[in-house]
């Protein structure tokens, strides 16, 4: 189920890097792989396999939630909360997709002009897309889905703990604040059972990272490295 949170980011990378036909081709490959792997189950118990793979009608237990313990139980179980979170998730994905696309196109045009003036060679989009951009978009996509999750349990921390240093490092948050945010995540997922305070700290950290991602620059330049981004971020903070 967690892999679905990467899907919007993967789709954005496919479309920006490969175009519509390339995206369709690669999505088809992903679909074929899933069908092949699921063939033994799809041919025997298809309904049970598909329904349990997603289980969208699942009712979460209030006692296990890590991110919403500050809400009363009746509010946590209210279906309107689920609808609200789903709407916020879709809105966030749409907003960030627009941001990624606009910054990517702007950066590509600027980079193409600079390279053309120096080498008289045009830059293809495939040459322009860096591993930084791909990693950033996919990790951010996963984080967006988690930040608006209906309920997070303790084991779900393994879904995104390894992406947090990278995402915070790409932002313009001060280093001290970034470390404090990482500490907030660790605190929230190490309090058992979860309390109103630990859940509040977790959601505040989620909001801070989301805001930082929104106002940070998307890394896309050819040859752009983490070190260069770090130096530029420090220079920006000092201005």
C-alpha positions as CSV (number, residue, x, y, z in Angstrom):
1,X,0.0,0.0,0.0
2,X,2.9,2.4,0.8
3,X,4.2,2.1,-2.7
4,X,1.1,3.8,-4.0
5,X,2.3,7.0,-2.3
6,X,5.2,7.1,-4.6
7,X,3.0,6.8,-7.7
8,X,2.2,10.5,-8.2
9,X,5.9,11.4,-8.0
10,X,6.9,8.5,-10.3
11,X,4.2,9.7,-12.8
12,X,5.6,13.3,-12.7
13,X,9.1,12.0,-13.4
14,X,7.9,9.8,-16.2
15,X,5.9,12.7,-17.9
16,X,8.6,15.3,-17.5
17,X,11.5,13.0,-18.5
18,X,9.9,10.7,-21.1
19,X,6.8,12.5,-22.3
20,X,3.3,11.0,-22.7
21,X,4.3,8.0,-24.8
22,X,7.3,7.1,-22.7
23,X,5.2,7.4,-19.5
24,X,2.5,5.1,-20.8
25,X,5.1,2.6,-21.9
26,X,6.8,2.5,-18.5
27,X,3.5,2.5,-16.6
28,X,2.4,-0.5,-18.8
29,X,5.6,-2.3,-17.8
30,X,4.9,-1.7,-14.1
31,X,1.3,-3.0,-14.6
32,X,2.4,-6.1,-16.4
33,X,4.9,-6.9,-13.6
34,X,2.1,-6.6,-11.0
35,X,-0.2,-8.8,-13.1
36,X,2.5,-11.5,-13.5
37,X,3.4,-11.5,-9.8
38,X,-0.3,-11.6,-8.8
39,X,-1.3,-14.2,-11.4
40,X,-1.5,-17.1,-8.9
41,X,-3.9,-15.1,-6.6
42,X,-5.9,-13.3,-9.4
43,X,-6.8,-16.7,-10.9
44,X,-7.9,-18.3,-7.7
45,X,-9.3,-15.7,-5.3
46,X,-9.3,-12.4,-7.3
47,X,-11.9,-10.6,-5.2
48,X,-10.3,-11.4,-1.9
49,X,-6.8,-10.6,-3.3
50,X,-7.7,-7.2,-4.6
51,X,-10.0,-6.2,-1.7
52,X,-7.4,-7.1,1.0
53,X,-4.6,-5.6,-1.0
54,X,-6.1,-2.1,-0.6
55,X,-9.0,-2.5,2.0
56,X,-10.2,1.0,1.6
57,X,-13.2,0.3,3.9
58,X,-10.9,-0.5,6.8
59,X,-11.8,1.0,10.2
60,X,-8.7,2.1,12.1
61,X,-8.4,1.6,15.9
62,X,-8.1,4.8,17.9
63,X,-5.7,3.2,20.4
64,X,-3.0,2.5,17.8
65,X,-3.0,5.9,16.0
66,X,0.2,7.9,16.4
67,X,-0.8,11.0,14.5
68,X,-4.3,11.8,15.7
69,X,-4.3,11.1,19.5
70,X,-5.1,14.7,20.2
71,X,-8.5,14.3,18.7
72,X,-11.5,12.8,20.6
73,X,-12.2,9.2,19.5
74,X,-15.6,10.0,18.0
75,X,-14.0,12.7,15.8
76,X,-11.2,10.3,14.8
77,X,-13.7,7.6,13.7
78,X,-15.9,10.2,11.8
79,X,-16.0,9.5,8.1
80,X,-15.9,13.2,7.4
81,X,-12.4,13.3,8.7
82,X,-11.4,10.6,6.1
83,X,-13.0,12.6,3.3
84,X,-11.3,15.8,4.5
85,X,-7.9,14.1,4.6
86,X,-8.4,12.6,1.2
87,X,-9.4,16.0,-0.2
88,X,-6.3,17.6,1.3
89,X,-4.1,14.8,-0.1
90,X,-5.4,15.2,-3.6
91,X,-5.1,19.0,-3.4
92,X,-1.5,18.8,-2.1
93,X,-0.5,16.4,-4.9
94,X,-2.1,18.7,-7.6
95,X,-0.4,21.8,-6.1
96,X,3.0,20.2,-5.8
97,X,2.7,18.7,-9.3
98,X,2.1,22.1,-10.7
99,X,5.0,23.5,-8.7
100,X,7.4,20.7,-9.9
101,X,6.3,21.2,-13.6
102,X,6.6,25.0,-13.6
103,X,10.0,25.0,-11.9
104,X,11.2,22.2,-14.1
105,X,10.2,23.9,-17.4
106,X,11.6,27.2,-16.2
107,X,14.9,25.6,-15.2
108,X,15.1,23.6,-18.4
109,X,14.6,26.7,-20.6
110,X,17.2,28.7,-18.7
111,X,19.7,25.8,-18.7
112,X,19.2,25.2,-22.5
113,X,19.9,28.9,-23.3
114,X,23.0,28.9,-21.1
115,X,24.4,25.7,-22.7
116,X,23.5,26.8,-26.2
117,X,25.4,30.1,-25.8
118,X,28.4,28.2,-24.6
119,X,28.5,25.0,-26.7
120,X,26.0,25.6,-29.5
121,X,24.4,22.3,-28.5
122,X,20.9,21.8,-27.5
123,X,20.1,20.0,-24.3
124,X,17.6,17.2,-24.3
125,X,15.2,16.8,-21.4
126,X,16.7,13.3,-20.7
127,X,20.1,14.9,-20.2
128,X,18.7,17.6,-18.0
129,X,16.9,15.4,-15.5
130,X,19.3,14.7,-12.6
131,X,19.1,12.0,-9.9
132,X,18.5,14.8,-7.4
133,X,15.3,15.8,-9.1
134,X,14.1,12.2,-9.4
135,X,14.9,11.4,-5.7
136,X,13.4,14.7,-4.5
137,X,10.1,14.3,-6.4
138,X,9.6,10.7,-5.4
139,X,10.5,11.2,-1.8
140,X,8.3,14.3,-1.6
141,X,5.4,12.4,-3.1
142,X,5.7,9.7,-0.5
143,X,5.9,12.3,2.3
144,X,2.7,14.1,1.1
145,X,0.7,10.9,1.3
146,X,2.0,10.1,4.8
147,X,1.5,13.6,6.1
148,X,-2.3,13.4,5.3
149,X,-2.6,9.7,6.2
150,X,-5.8,8.6,7.9
151,X,-3.9,7.0,10.7
152,X,-0.2,6.2,11.2
153,X,0.9,3.3,13.3
154,X,4.4,2.8,14.8
155,X,5.6,0.5,12.1
156,X,4.7,3.0,9.4
157,X,7.7,5.1,10.4
158,X,9.8,2.8,8.3
159,X,7.9,4.1,5.3
160,X,9.7,7.5,5.4
161,X,12.3,7.9,8.1
162,X,15.1,7.5,5.6
163,X,13.8,10.2,3.4
164,X,13.5,12.9,6.0
165,X,17.2,14.0,6.1
166,X,17.3,14.3,2.3
167,X,14.1,16.3,2.2
168,X,15.1,18.6,5.0
169,X,18.5,19.1,3.5
170,X,16.9,20.2,0.2
171,X,14.9,22.9,2.1
172,X,15.9,26.3,3.3
173,X,15.2,25.4,7.0
174,X,18.0,26.4,9.3
175,X,20.2,23.4,10.2
176,X,19.3,23.6,13.9
177,X,15.6,23.6,13.1
178,X,16.1,20.7,10.7
179,X,17.7,18.7,13.4
180,X,15.0,19.7,15.8
181,X,12.3,18.4,13.3
182,X,14.1,15.1,13.0
183,X,14.2,14.9,16.8
184,X,10.5,15.6,16.8
185,X,9.8,12.6,14.5
186,X,11.9,10.4,16.7
187,X,10.1,11.5,19.8
188,X,6.7,11.0,18.4
189,X,7.3,7.5,17.2
190,X,9.1,6.5,20.5
191,X,6.3,7.4,22.8
192,X,4.1,4.4,23.7
193,X,1.2,4.6,23.9
194,X,0.9,7.8,21.8
195,X,-0.4,10.9,23.7
196,X,-2.0,14.1,22.6
197,X,1.4,15.8,23.0
198,X,3.3,13.3,20.9
199,X,0.7,13.3,18.1
200,X,0.7,17.1,18.1
201,X,4.5,17.2,17.8
202,X,4.3,14.7,14.9
203,X,1.8,16.8,13.0
204,X,3.7,20.0,13.6
205,X,6.8,18.3,12.2
206,X,4.7,17.2,9.2
207,X,3.5,20.7,8.5
208,X,6.9,22.2,8.9
209,X,8.4,19.8,6.3
210,X,5.5,20.4,3.9
211,X,5.9,24.1,4.2
212,X,9.7,23.8,3.7
213,X,9.2,21.7,0.6
214,X,6.7,24.1,-0.8
215,X,9.1,27.1,-0.5
216,X,12.3,25.2,-1.3
217,X,13.8,25.1,-4.8
218,X,13.4,21.9,-6.8
219,X,16.9,20.5,-7.6
220,X,17.1,19.8,-11.3
221,X,20.2,21.3,-12.8
222,X,22.6,19.1,-14.7
223,X,25.5,18.4,-12.4
224,X,23.7,19.7,-9.4
225,X,25.0,18.1,-6.2
226,X,23.9,18.0,-2.6
227,X,27.1,20.0,-1.6
228,X,26.3,22.8,-4.1
229,X,22.7,22.9,-2.9
230,X,24.0,23.2,0.7
231,X,26.3,26.0,0.0
232,X,23.7,27.9,-2.0
233,X,21.1,27.4,0.8
234,X,23.6,28.8,3.4
235,X,24.3,31.8,1.1
236,X,20.5,32.4,0.8
237,X,20.0,32.2,4.6
238,X,22.8,34.8,5.1
239,X,21.4,37.3,2.7
